[in-house]
């Protein structure tokens, strides 16, 4: 079952969920029958999609058993004042005026600057390391030799890799670092460090590393902690040479008998697909300022998780968590690579400990490309089969991918979770190469997996002689995606799409579609504190960090809605582990994790204020309403106080309430959707592909701030387009050195490549929390490259199965098709 079906038909009726057939009441007010028992009460919540055509997706009411101290259910967004309305970012002025302080802006008394000593060869043992000249260089205060490289796989049997220093496994691997009174001094001193290598054979491509005689990146089985990409990274996965896997899925065994079902399928599609390495290239590189004091290690970090950095620092340096504080007030982007202390944090803290002074270590762009993480490449073979009725009979994915010296190159999520199919088998393997480690990257594995799967589905439709959207309607039961396909098809005039390759002349245009699947992930380590001052000021505190997605503004909207104020009335203080714990910002989990805690805390503070002002309004506390900056009794709005006047009647200087994320109201495996349509122009003489328009239709539960959601979707589309057409990390086969390690030579999409983007966001109420909101960061980038590829086929009549779609790869695909046609 899909998201809405699972919510309207709960698997466990004992959870207190019951589908209501009558239409939803727009105000969705708390019913008189709501009675608290055993700390819970029965409530009717909005569920479904406004305007949906499918019966199982229409807007309705659903009964849930909810915690007794949670606020009344929210109605649909159309009946709200702040939530669901476009809101400008409350921190926008700070950013555009330069007042916002990022990690690189932190200036502390006596602060030192650090520079790395990177490896210049891809594979070697260090024979000797001489730091004496660096230590004597003017301005140098300390030299630190790296004893453990972070974020890479590690040998299961450490005895197979003896040596005084860590083995070098990629160019750019940190060997040592220098702290000096200025950055130029640190850089020059780092150059004085003398490293003598015993060079070893190396391998830097996926194909070469899979060969039986390939140089071994690790001299034995290597593994890594859980990685978001999956693939062959599990503890029990076999390893032979550089190939770790296969990991079998779904559920470690497969589903049904895919191979037998494929052999008996009426219509089949089988092809090989390749995707490249994409680096994160966030505007702000990795970096920290570490200030080691006896009483506290304080870290200013560009991170997606203040709590992860705190926990990892505490573990690395054997400190109690209470003696580590992490601050991320503002951050210049993170797409999955900025969790934990990382190499920058571990090195800067060690130098600060040695010198007793604050140390700043910000990666330069070349260091960011080597150490900052990347989206692994992939080699996928997808076999798909369908019966005469167009129902999928089987899906079989065999995939290899390289995350360099790390694991997590899996791409099987879409095959396992997108379509209803009785027989599914995924076989995924990680392949080690001598390159910097891959990391989580905005929907790990899914853009690669969708690029292959969604082309395979389109190819099946072509062979069956049915419309690609019609085939998806038959095999995809997700109600939100069904609505998104319907809406998107109307917006792009899909019914008038021409046949593949129908355009005459060298420039051919086409229209293609693809869809995404992502998951509703929550962190229960999410809490907020809301304070109301006697002067009418309102403050929210949480350790959650805003990485650019706008969670600071969304939190202000949630609190403002509850208290009858505007978002700019709320002072939001986040990104500090001294505040209540906040969730990581990744996996599109932030909004679904933290906004319910924010609303619950605001409601509890509101109830305390109502208790104190009710006598002045001649009402009971439960009759007090707050709306439009006014506080009044439900029975009469004529007698009212401004919010500031009401706060002035408080008996104490401050009211404070703290709430943590409570479990979802019902158990359900929820997935998020998203469908995108791409219109492209292909110059068949030059091989140049221009994306002219992208139409995106997405769901994310209850939209909190449509303006921010549109910004997220715009960014996801541009990142997906950049992945499809341009980005490609290239390593020199002879030296292992990256040949495009900076933004001058590493091509990413810019303003000239931005297509016309049209966005439509649907409301998809799930009746699971007090806000019912989800994130949009992942789904917005997953289907873009696949939609462009399907549009390419519609334009040319030729499949392009290799990314990026550079002129070289485009002309090769067109040439191969011409050769096949000539030979036939």
C-alpha positions in Angstrom: 0.0 0.0 0.0 1.1 3.6 -0.6 1.1 6.6 1.8 -2.6 7.6 1.8 -3.9 4.0 1.6 -1.8 3.0 4.6 -3.1 6.1 6.5 -6.7 5.7 5.7 -6.6 1.9 6.2 -4.3 1.4 9.2 -2.8 -2.0 9.5 -3.5 -2.1 13.2 -7.0 -1.0 14.2 -6.0 -1.1 17.8 -4.0 2.0 17.2 -7.4 3.8 17.3 -7.6 4.7 13.6 -10.9 4.4 11.8 -11.8 5.5 8.3 -14.7 8.0 8.1 -16.8 8.0 5.0 -18.5 11.4 5.5 -16.9 14.6 4.0 -14.4 16.4 6.1 -15.5 19.5 8.0 -13.3 22.4 6.9 -12.8 23.8 10.4 -12.0 20.3 11.8 -12.6 21.5 15.3 -12.1 19.4 18.2 -15.2 17.3 18.8 -17.1 17.3 22.1 -16.8 13.5 22.1 -13.0 13.7 22.4 -12.3 12.1 25.8 -9.0 11.5 27.5 -8.3 8.0 28.6 -5.0 6.5 29.7 -3.2 9.6 28.6 -4.9 9.6 25.2 -8.0 11.0 23.6 -9.9 10.3 20.4 -9.7 13.0 17.7 -10.9 13.4 14.1 -8.1 14.5 11.8 -8.0 15.6 8.2 -6.8 12.9 5.8 -6.4 12.7 2.1 -5.7 15.1 -0.8 -8.0 18.1 -1.6 -9.4 17.8 -5.1 -8.3 14.3 -5.6 -10.2 12.2 -8.1 -9.3 8.7 -6.9 -11.7 7.5 -4.2 -8.9 6.3 -1.9 -7.2 9.7 -2.0 -10.2 12.1 -1.5 -10.3 14.4 1.5 -12.0 12.8 4.5 -11.8 12.6 8.3 -10.0 9.8 10.2 -10.2 9.0 13.9 -6.9 8.7 15.8 -6.0 8.1 19.4 -3.6 11.0 20.3 -1.7 12.0 23.4 -4.0 13.9 25.7 -1.6 16.9 26.0 -1.2 17.5 22.3 -3.0 20.5 20.7 -6.3 20.1 18.8 -6.0 18.8 15.2 -5.3 21.4 12.6 -7.9 21.9 9.8 -6.8 21.9 6.1 -4.4 24.7 5.2 -7.2 26.7 3.6 -8.6 27.4 7.1 -5.3 28.4 8.6 -3.8 31.9 9.0 0.0 31.3 8.8 0.7 27.6 8.0 0.4 26.8 4.3 0.9 30.5 3.4 4.0 31.7 1.5 6.4 33.3 4.1 9.6 35.2 3.4 12.5 33.9 5.4 12.8 35.4 8.8 16.6 35.3 8.5 16.7 36.7 4.9 17.8 40.2 5.9 20.6 38.8 8.0 21.9 36.8 5.1 21.7 39.4 2.4 23.3 42.1 4.6 26.2 39.9 5.7 25.2 39.9 9.3 24.6 36.2 9.4 27.7 34.5 10.9 28.9 31.3 9.1 31.7 29.1 10.4 34.3 31.0 8.3 33.1 34.3 9.9 33.9 33.2 13.4 36.8 35.3 14.9 38.1 34.5 18.3 40.9 36.1 20.3 44.3 34.3 19.6 42.7 32.2 16.9 45.1 30.0 14.8 44.6 28.8 11.2 45.2 25.3 10.0 46.3 23.8 6.7 46.4 20.2 5.7 49.3 18.1 4.4 47.6 16.0 1.7 48.8 12.7 0.1 50.1 13.3 -3.4 49.9 9.6 -4.5 46.8 7.4 -4.6 48.2 4.3 -2.8 51.3 3.9 -0.6 52.8 3.1 2.8 54.4 6.1 4.5 58.1 5.2 5.1 59.0 8.3 6.9 57.4 11.6 7.9 59.6 14.6 8.8 57.8 17.6 10.4 60.8 19.4 11.8 61.0 22.1 9.2 57.3 22.8 9.5 57.6 23.0 13.3 60.4 25.7 13.0 58.5 27.8 10.4 57.7 31.3 11.7 54.2 31.5 13.2 53.7 27.8 13.5 52.3 26.7 16.9 51.6 23.0 16.4 51.8 20.1 13.9 49.4 17.2 14.2 50.0 13.9 12.5 46.7 12.1 11.5 46.3 8.8 13.2 42.9 7.9 11.8 41.3 8.9 8.6 37.6 9.6 9.0 34.6 8.6 6.8 36.3 5.6 5.1 35.9 1.9 5.4 38.2 0.1 7.7 39.8 -3.3 7.6 38.0 -6.0 9.6 41.4 -7.5 10.5 43.7 -4.6 11.4 46.8 -6.9 11.5 46.7 -7.0 7.7 47.6 -3.4 7.5 50.5 -2.8 9.9 52.4 0.4 9.9 53.1 3.5 12.0 50.9 5.7 9.9 47.6 5.1 8.1 48.0 3.6 4.6 47.5 6.1 1.9 44.5 5.1 -0.3 43.7 8.2 -2.3 45.2 11.5 -3.5 44.3 14.2 -1.0 44.1 11.9 2.0 45.1 14.0 5.1 48.5 13.0 6.5 49.1 15.9 8.9 48.0 19.4 9.6 49.7 22.6 10.7 48.3 25.4 12.9 49.9 28.8 12.6 49.1 32.5 13.3 48.0 33.1 9.7 46.7 30.9 7.0 49.5 31.7 4.5 52.0 30.7 7.2 50.2 27.4 7.8 50.1 26.6 4.1 53.8 27.3 3.6 54.7 25.3 6.7 52.6 22.4 5.5 54.7 22.4 2.3 57.8 21.9 4.5 56.6 18.5 5.7 58.6 15.8 4.1 56.8 12.5 3.3 58.6 9.5 1.9 56.3 7.0 0.3 56.5 3.3 -0.6 54.2 3.5 -3.5 51.7 0.7 -4.2 49.7 -0.3 -7.3 46.3 1.5 -7.5 43.1 1.5 -9.4 40.7 4.4 -10.0 37.9 3.1 -12.2 34.9 0.9 -11.5 35.6 -1.5 -14.4 39.3 -1.9 -13.7 38.7 -2.5 -10.0 36.3 -5.3 -10.7 38.9 -7.3 -12.6 40.3 -10.4 -10.8 43.9 -9.1 -11.1 43.1 -5.5 -10.0 45.3 -4.0 -7.3 43.6 -4.4 -3.9 42.5 -1.1 -2.3 42.3 -3.0 1.0 44.4 -6.1 1.7 41.4 -7.8 3.3 37.7 -7.5 4.0 36.8 -3.9 4.9 33.5 -2.5 6.2 32.0 0.8 7.4 29.2 1.8 9.7 25.7 2.1 8.3 25.6 4.2 5.2 22.5 5.8 3.7 23.3 4.5 0.2 23.0 0.8 1.2 24.4 -1.5 -1.5 27.2 -3.8 -0.5 28.1 -2.1 2.8 26.6 -4.5 5.3 28.6 -6.2 7.9 27.9 -9.7 6.7 28.3 -9.0 2.9 31.0 -11.1 1.3 34.0 -9.5 -0.3 36.3 -10.7 -3.1 39.1 -8.5 -4.1 37.7 -4.9 -4.4 34.1 -6.1 -4.9 32.0 -6.2 -1.7 28.7 -7.9 -2.4 26.3 -8.7 -3.6 23.8 -7.7 -1.0 20.4 -9.3 -1.9 17.1 -7.4 -1.6 14.5 -6.6 -0.8 14.7 -8.0 2.8 17.9 -9.8 2.1 16.2 -12.6 0.2 14.4 -11.0 -2.7 10.7 -11.0 -3.3 9.1 -13.9 -5.2 11.1 -15.5 -8.0 12.2 -12.7 -10.3 14.3 -14.8 -12.7 11.6 -17.4 -13.4 9.0 -14.7 -13.7 11.1 -12.9 -16.2 11.6 -15.9 -18.4 7.8 -16.3 -18.7 7.0 -12.6 -19.1 5.2 -11.6 -22.4 7.1 -8.4 -22.8 10.6 -7.7 -21.5 13.1 -4.9 -21.3 16.8 -5.4 -20.4 19.6 -2.8 -20.7 22.7 -1.5 -19.0 22.9 2.0 -17.5 25.8 4.0 -16.2 26.0 7.0 -14.0 29.0 9.0 -12.9 30.5 10.4 -9.7 28.9 13.7 -8.6 30.6 15.8 -5.9 28.6 17.8 -3.4 30.0 21.2 -4.3 28.1 23.0 -1.6 28.7 26.8 -1.6 30.3 26.5 1.9 33.0 23.8 2.2 33.5 21.6 5.2 35.0 23.5 8.1 35.1 24.1 11.9 36.5 26.4 14.5 37.5 24.4 17.5 38.1 26.1 20.9 39.4 23.6 23.5 39.1 24.9 27.0 39.4 22.8 30.2 35.7 23.3 31.0 34.3 22.9 27.5 35.3 22.0 23.9 33.3 24.4 21.8 32.9 23.7 18.1 31.5 26.0 15.4 30.8 23.8 12.5 29.3 23.7 9.1 27.2 20.7 9.8 23.9 19.0 9.1 23.7 17.7 12.7 25.0 19.5 15.7 24.2 16.5 17.9 26.2 14.1 15.6 29.3 16.4 15.8 29.0 16.6 19.6 28.6 12.8 19.9 31.5 12.0 17.6 33.8 14.6 19.2 33.0 13.3 22.7 33.8 9.8 21.5 37.0 10.7 19.7 38.5 12.7 22.6 36.9 10.7 25.5 34.9 13.6 26.8 31.4 13.5 28.4 28.9 15.0 26.1 28.3 17.8 28.6 31.8 19.1 27.9 31.2 19.4 24.1 29.2 22.3 22.7 28.5 22.5 18.9 27.1 25.7 17.3 25.8 26.1 13.7 24.0 29.4 13.6 24.2 29.7 9.8 25.3 27.2 7.2 26.0 27.4 3.5 24.5 24.2 2.3 24.8 20.5 3.0 23.5 17.7 0.8 24.4 14.7 3.0 28.1 14.9 3.5 28.2 17.1 6.6 27.3 14.7 9.4 29.7 14.0 12.3 33.0 15.4 13.2 34.7 14.4 10.0 38.4 15.0 9.2 38.1 18.7 9.6 36.6 18.5 13.1 38.9 15.8 14.4 42.0 17.6 13.1 41.0 21.1 14.3 40.1 19.9 17.8 43.4 18.1 18.1 45.3 21.2 17.1 43.3 23.3 19.5 44.0 20.8 22.3 47.7 20.9 21.6 48.0 24.7 21.4 45.4 25.8 23.9 44.1 28.3 21.3 41.1 28.3 19.0 41.8 26.8 15.6 40.0 27.3 12.3 40.2 24.7 9.6 38.1 25.4 6.4 38.6 23.1 3.4 39.8 24.7 0.2 37.8 23.6 -2.9 40.4 21.0 -3.9 40.3 19.5 -0.4 36.5 19.6 -0.6 36.5 17.6 -3.8 38.9 15.0 -2.3 37.5 14.8 1.2 34.0 16.3 1.1 32.1 13.3 -0.2 30.4 12.5 -3.5 27.5 10.6 -5.0 28.9 7.2 -6.1 28.9 6.1 -9.7 26.9 3.1 -10.9 26.8 0.3 -13.4 23.3 -1.1 -13.5 21.6 -3.9 -15.4 17.8 -3.7 -15.2 15.6 -6.4 -16.4 11.8 -5.8 -16.4 8.9 -8.0 -17.5 5.2 -7.5 -17.9 2.2 -9.6 -18.7 -0.3 -9.1 -21.4 -2.4 -6.9 -19.2 0.6 -4.6 -18.6 1.0 -5.6 -15.0 4.7 -5.9 -14.0 5.7 -9.5 -13.6 9.2 -9.1 -12.4 12.0 -6.6 -11.8 15.7 -7.7 -11.5 18.5 -5.2 -10.8 22.2 -6.1 -10.8 24.3 -3.1 -9.8 27.9 -2.2 -9.1 29.0 1.2 -7.7 32.0 2.8 -6.2 32.1 5.1 -3.2 35.9 5.2 -3.5 37.4 4.0 -0.2 33.9 3.9 1.4 30.8 1.9 1.1 27.2 2.8 0.4 26.9 2.8 -3.4 23.5 1.0 -3.5 20.9 2.1 -6.0 18.1 -0.4 -5.4 15.6 1.7 -3.4 13.4 2.6 -6.5 13.3 -0.9 -7.8 12.4 -2.2 -4.4 9.8 0.4 -3.5 8.3 2.3 -6.4 6.0 -0.2 -8.1 3.6 -3.0 -7.1 5.4 -6.1 -8.5 5.2 -9.7 -7.2 8.8 -10.6 -8.1 11.7 -8.3 -7.2 15.4 -9.1 -6.9 18.2 -6.6 -6.4 21.8 -7.7 -6.3 24.1 -4.8 -5.3 27.8 -4.6 -4.8 30.2 -1.9 -3.7 33.5 -1.7 -5.5 36.5 -0.1 -3.8 38.8 2.2 -5.8 41.6 4.5 -4.8 39.5 7.6 -4.5 38.1 9.9 -1.8 35.1 8.4 0.1 31.5 8.7 -1.1 28.9 9.9 1.4 25.2 10.4 1.6 24.1 12.7 -1.1 20.5 14.0 -1.4 18.4 10.8 -1.8 21.4 8.4 -1.7 21.2 6.0 -4.6 17.8 7.1 -5.9 18.7 9.5 -8.7 20.9 6.7 -10.1 18.3 4.0 -9.6 15.5 6.1 -11.1 17.6 7.0 -14.1 17.7 3.3 -15.0 14.3 2.1 -13.7 12.2 4.9 -15.1 13.7 4.3 -18.6 13.0 0.6 -18.3 9.4 1.3 -17.5 9.1 3.7 -20.4 10.7 1.0 -22.7 8.2 -1.6 -21.5 5.4 0.8 -22.3 6.8 1.4 -25.8 7.0 -2.4 -26.4 3.5 -2.9 -25.0 2.2 -0.1 -27.2 0.7 1.8 -24.2 1.2 5.3 -22.9 4.0 5.5 -20.3 1.7 7.2 -17.8 -1.0 4.6 -18.3 1.5 1.8 -17.6 2.4 3.6 -14.4 -1.2 3.9 -13.4 -1.6 0.2 -13.7 1.5 -0.6 -11.6 1.8 2.2 -9.1 -0.9 2.3 -6.3 0.5 5.4 -4.6 -2.5 7.8 -4.6 -0.4 11.0 -4.4 1.7 10.0 -7.4 -1.5 9.1 -9.3 -2.8 12.6 -8.7 0.6 14.1 -9.6 0.6 12.2 -12.9 -2.9 13.4 -13.7 -2.2 17.0 -12.8 1.2 17.0 -14.5 -0.2 15.5 -17.7 -2.8 18.3 -17.9 -0.2 21.0 -17.2 2.1 19.8 -20.0 -0.6 18.8 -22.5 0.7 15.2 -22.4 -2.0 13.9 -24.6 -0.5 15.9 -27.6 3.0 14.4 -27.2 4.4 13.3 -30.5 5.9 9.9 -31.3 9.6 9.3 -30.6 11.9 11.0 -33.1 9.0 12.6 -35.0 10.7 16.0 -35.4 12.4 16.7 -38.7 15.7 18.6 -38.9 18.8 18.4 -36.7 17.2 19.9 -33.5 14.6 17.6 -32.1 12.3 18.3 -29.2 10.7 15.8 -26.8 8.7 15.5 -23.6 9.3 12.8 -21.0 8.2 12.0 -17.5 9.6 10.2 -14.4 8.6 9.8 -10.8 10.3 9.4 -7.4 9.9 7.4 -4.2 11.3 8.6 -0.9 10.6 7.7 2.7 9.0 9.4 5.7 11.9 9.4 8.2 11.7 10.7 11.7 14.1 11.4 14.5 12.6 11.1 18.0 15.5 13.1 19.4 13.7 16.2 18.5 12.5 18.8 21.0 11.7 22.5 21.3 11.2 25.0 24.1 8.9 27.9 23.6 9.1 31.0 25.9 6.7 33.8 26.3 8.0 36.9 28.0 6.0 39.4 30.0 6.8 42.0 27.3 5.0 39.9 24.7 8.1 38.5 23.1 8.1 34.8 22.0 11.2 32.7 21.6 11.7 29.2 20.3 14.9 27.2 21.1 16.2 23.9 19.6 19.5 22.4 18.6 18.1 21.7 15.1 20.2 23.5 12.4 19.0 25.3 9.3 21.1 24.1 6.4 19.5 26.4 3.8 16.1 24.6 3.6 14.2 27.2 5.7 13.4 25.2 8.8 14.0 28.4 10.9 11.0 30.0 9.1 8.8 26.9 9.2 9.2 26.7 13.0 8.3 30.4 13.3 5.2 29.7 11.2 4.1 26.8 13.4 4.5 28.7 16.6 2.9 31.8 15.1 -0.2 29.8 14.0 -0.6 28.5 17.5 -0.3 31.8 19.2 -2.1 33.9 16.7 1.0 35.9 15.6 3.1 36.4 12.5 6.3 34.5 11.8 8.4 37.6 12.2 7.0 38.0 15.8 8.8 34.8 16.8 12.5 34.8 17.7 13.9 31.5 16.6 17.2 30.4 18.2 18.5 27.2 16.8 21.8 25.3 16.0 23.2 25.0 19.5 23.5 21.8 21.5 22.9 23.7 24.7 19.3 24.0 23.5 16.8 21.1 23.5 17.9 18.3 21.1 17.2 18.7 17.4 17.1 16.2 14.6 19.7 15.9 11.8 19.0 17.8 8.6 19.0 15.1 6.1 16.8 12.5 4.5 14.0 15.0 4.4 13.4 14.2 8.0 13.8 17.7 9.6 10.3 19.1 9.1 8.5 15.9 10.0 10.6 15.5 13.2 10.7 18.9 14.7 7.6 20.8 13.7 5.3 18.6 15.8 7.5 19.3 18.9 7.4 23.0 18.1 3.6 23.1 17.9 3.2 21.0 21.0 5.5 23.3 23.0 3.7 26.4 21.7 0.4 24.9 22.6 1.5 24.1 26.2 2.9 27.7 26.6 -0.4 29.0 25.1 -2.4 27.1 27.7 -0.3 28.5 30.5 -0.9 32.0 29.2 -4.6 31.3 28.8 -4.8 30.2 32.4 -3.4 33.5 33.6 -5.5 35.8 31.4 -8.8 34.0 31.4 -10.1 35.9 34.5 -9.6 39.2 32.9 -11.7 38.1 29.9 -14.4 36.5 32.1 -13.8 33.1 30.5 -12.4 29.7 31.2 -8.9 28.9 30.0 -10.1 26.4 27.5 -12.4 29.1 25.9 -9.5 31.5 25.2 -8.6 32.0 21.5 -5.5 33.7 20.1 -5.7 35.0 16.5 -4.6 38.0 14.5 -2.5 39.3 17.4 -5.5 39.3 19.7 -6.5 37.2 22.8 -10.2 36.8 23.4 -12.9 34.4 24.6 -14.6 32.1 22.2 -18.0 33.4 23.2 -17.2 37.0 22.4 -14.5 38.7 20.4 -15.6 42.2 21.5 -13.7 42.0 24.7 -10.1 41.3 23.8 -6.5 42.0 24.6 -3.6 42.4 22.3 -1.1 39.6 22.7 1.3 42.0 24.4 -1.4 43.1 26.8 -2.2 39.6 27.6 1.4 38.7 28.3 1.7 41.8 30.5 -0.8 40.2 32.9 1.5 37.2 33.5 2.4 36.6 37.1 6.0 35.7 36.3 8.5 37.2 33.9 8.3 34.2 31.6 6.3 31.2 30.6 8.2 28.3 29.2 7.1 25.0 27.8 9.2 22.2 26.4 7.9 19.4 24.2 9.6 16.5 22.5 8.5 14.6 19.4 5.9 12.0 20.2 5.5 8.9 18.2 3.2 9.0 15.1 -0.5 8.6 15.9 -0.6 5.3 13.9 1.9 2.8 12.6 2.4 3.0 8.9 5.1 2.7 6.3 4.8 6.0 4.5 6.5 6.9 1.3 6.5 10.3 -0.5 6.1 10.7 -4.2 6.8 13.3 -6.9 6.4 13.3 -10.7 8.4 15.5 -13.0 8.0 16.3 -16.7 10.9 17.5 -18.8 10.9 19.2 -22.2 14.2 19.1 -24.0 15.8 20.1 -27.3 18.5 17.8 -28.7 20.9 19.1 -31.4 21.7 15.8 -33.2 24.6 17.4 -35.1 26.5 18.8 -32.1 25.2 16.5 -29.3 24.1 19.5 -27.2 21.1 18.9 -25.0 19.1 21.8 -23.7 16.4 21.4 -21.0 13.8 24.0 -21.9 11.2 23.3 -19.2 10.5 21.2 -16.2 7.1 20.8 -14.6 7.2 19.3 -11.1 4.3 18.0 -9.1 5.1 17.0 -5.6 3.7 16.0 -2.2 5.1 16.5 1.3 2.2 16.0 3.6 1.0 19.3 4.9 2.9 22.1 3.2 4.1 24.6 5.8 5.7 27.3 3.7 5.0 26.9 -0.1 7.5 29.6 -0.9 10.3 27.6 0.8 9.1 24.4 -0.7 9.2 25.9 -4.2 12.8 27.0 -3.5 13.7 23.5 -2.4 12.1 21.9 -5.5 13.9 24.5 -7.7 17.2 23.5 -6.1 16.5 19.8 -6.4 15.6 20.1 -10.1 18.8 22.2 -10.8 20.9 19.6 -9.0 19.3 16.8 -10.9 19.7 18.6 -14.2 23.3 19.3 -13.4 23.8 15.6 -12.6 22.1 14.6 -15.9 24.0 16.9 -18.2 27.3 18.2 -16.7 28.8 17.0 -13.5 31.5 14.3 -13.6 34.5 13.9 -11.3 37.4 12.7 -13.4 40.6 11.0 -12.0 43.8 10.6 -14.0 44.2 6.9 -14.7 48.0 7.2 -14.5 48.3 9.2 -11.3 45.0 9.0 -9.5 44.9 12.8 -9.3 41.6 14.5 -9.8 41.8 16.5 -13.1 38.8 18.8 -12.3 39.1 19.4 -8.6 37.6 22.9 -8.4 34.6 24.8 -9.7 36.6 26.2 -12.6 37.0 22.8 -14.2 34.2 20.8 -12.5 31.2 21.8 -14.5 27.9 22.4 -12.7 24.7 24.0 -14.1 24.6 27.7 -13.8 22.1 30.6 -14.6 22.4 30.0 -18.3 21.3 26.4 -18.0 18.2 27.1 -15.8 15.1 26.0 -17.6 11.6 27.3 -17.2 10.4 25.6 -14.0 6.7 25.2 -13.1 5.9 23.8 -9.7 2.6 22.4 -8.3 2.5 21.2 -4.7 -0.4 19.1 -3.5 -1.6 18.8 0.1 -1.4 15.2 1.3 -2.8 14.9 4.8 -1.7 11.7 6.6 -3.2 12.3 10.1 0.0 11.2 11.8 1.2 14.2 13.9 0.1 17.6 15.2 1.5 19.2 12.0 1.4 16.4 9.5 4.3 18.0 7.6 7.2 16.3 5.7 10.3 17.4 3.9 10.8 17.8 0.2 14.6 17.9 -0.2 15.1 14.3 -1.5 12.0 13.7 -3.8 12.7 17.0 -5.7 15.9 15.8 -7.2 15.3 12.0 -7.7 13.3 11.9 -11.0 15.0 14.8 -12.9 17.7 13.0 -14.8 15.2 10.1 -15.6 12.6 12.6 -16.9 15.3 14.2 -19.1 16.4 10.8 -20.4 12.9 9.9 -21.3 12.4 13.2 -23.0 15.6 12.6 -24.9 14.1 9.4 -26.2 10.9 11.1 -27.2 12.9 13.7 -29.1 15.3 11.3 -30.9 13.9 7.8 -30.8 17.2 6.8 -29.2 17.8 5.7 -25.6 20.7 7.4 -23.8 21.8 5.1 -21.0 25.0 6.9 -19.8 25.3 10.0 -17.8 26.3 12.8 -18.0 24.6 13.7 -21.4 27.7 15.5 -22.7 28.0 16.0 -26.5 30.5 13.1 -26.5 28.0 10.6 -24.8 25.1 11.9 -26.8 26.8 11.5 -30.2 28.0 8.1 -29.2 24.5 7.0 -28.4 23.1 8.4 -31.6 26.0 6.8 -33.6 25.4 3.4 -32.0 21.7 3.6 -32.9 22.6 4.5 -36.5 25.0 1.6 -36.7 22.3 -0.8 -35.4 19.8 0.6 -37.9 22.3 0.2 -40.8 23.2 -3.4 -39.8 19.5 -4.3 -39.6 
